[in-house]
Every structure is written in structure tokens, then in C-alpha cells.
């Protein structure tokens, strides 16, 4: 998954978190930190995987270690739940 694909998915997740759960924050990482028990355990695990991948995209060596397929599926599951 390219960095722009991950960026688009995280942007959609950020807007859904803001609309559905009223969570505001400058980054997805800060929004995810405020989720608490608002999401089921599996969705929360997927959200954390997306946050880790998003943070890793800022670092060139860590970005190569991201499993694009699993992160893409996790982002899709989070987005599906929040819709």
C-alpha cells in the first residue's frame, strides 16, 4: 500500500471518529488515545495497527516494515464499523 493510500484511509477514519464518536485531536494517534471503551476490542486492535502504520510512515526505515495488506484490511474494518 502506498503512503498516499494510507493517508487517505487515515483521513477518512479521522473524520469518522470526529463525526460518530465526537473525538477531536490534531492527529489520528491522539484521537485513538481517547477512544477508550467506545469501540469493540477487535476494532480497537485494528485502529491501533493503523495508528502504528501511520506513525511509521514518517520514518523511512520503519515505513518499509509496514505490512501494507494487513494494515489496509484493518483500516477497512475500522472504517466499516464507524459508518
BELLINHU-V613808 format. One record per residue. N is the residue number from 0. RES is the residue in three letters. PSI is psi in whole degrees, 0 to 359 (none if undefined). Layout:
BEGIN
N_RES_PSI ; N_RES_PSI
END
This chain:
BEGIN
0_UNK_132 ; 1_UNK_161 ; 2_UNK_326 ; 3_UNK_327 ; 4_UNK_315 ; 5_UNK_321 ; 6_UNK_318 ; 7_UNK_318 ; 8_UNK_318 ; 9_UNK_326 ; 10_UNK_319 ; 11_UNK_319 ; 12_UNK_320 ; 13_UNK_316 ; 14_UNK_323 ; 15_UNK_320 ; 16_UNK_322 ; 17_UNK_319 ; 18_UNK_312 ; 19_UNK_316 ; 20_UNK_0 ; 21_UNK_38 ; 22_UNK_122 ; 23_UNK_152 ; 24_UNK_156 ; 25_UNK_336 ; 26_UNK_162 ; 27_UNK_325 ; 28_UNK_317 ; 29_UNK_324 ; 30_UNK_317 ; 31_UNK_331 ; 32_UNK_339 ; 33_UNK_358 ; 34_UNK_314 ; 35_UNK_232 ; 36_UNK_18 ; 37_UNK_340 ; 38_UNK_151 ; 39_UNK_159 ; 40_UNK_317 ; 41_UNK_320 ; 42_UNK_322 ; 43_UNK_320 ; 44_UNK_318 ; 45_UNK_320 ; 46_UNK_319 ; 47_UNK_323 ; 48_UNK_321 ; 49_UNK_320 ; 50_UNK_316 ; 51_UNK_319 ; 52_UNK_323 ; 53_UNK_318 ; 54_UNK_321 ; 55_UNK_334 ; 56_UNK_338 ; 57_UNK_350 ; 58_UNK_122 ; 59_UNK_318 ; 60_UNK_322 ; 61_UNK_329 ; 62_UNK_328 ; 63_UNK_341 ; 64_UNK_354 ; 65_UNK_129 ; 66_UNK_102 ; 67_UNK_321 ; 68_UNK_313 ; 69_UNK_324 ; 70_UNK_321 ; 71_UNK_318 ; 72_UNK_320 ; 73_UNK_318 ; 74_UNK_322 ; 75_UNK_321 ; 76_UNK_319 ; 77_UNK_315 ; 78_UNK_321 ; 79_UNK_318 ; 80_UNK_320 ; 81_UNK_345 ; 82_UNK_none
END
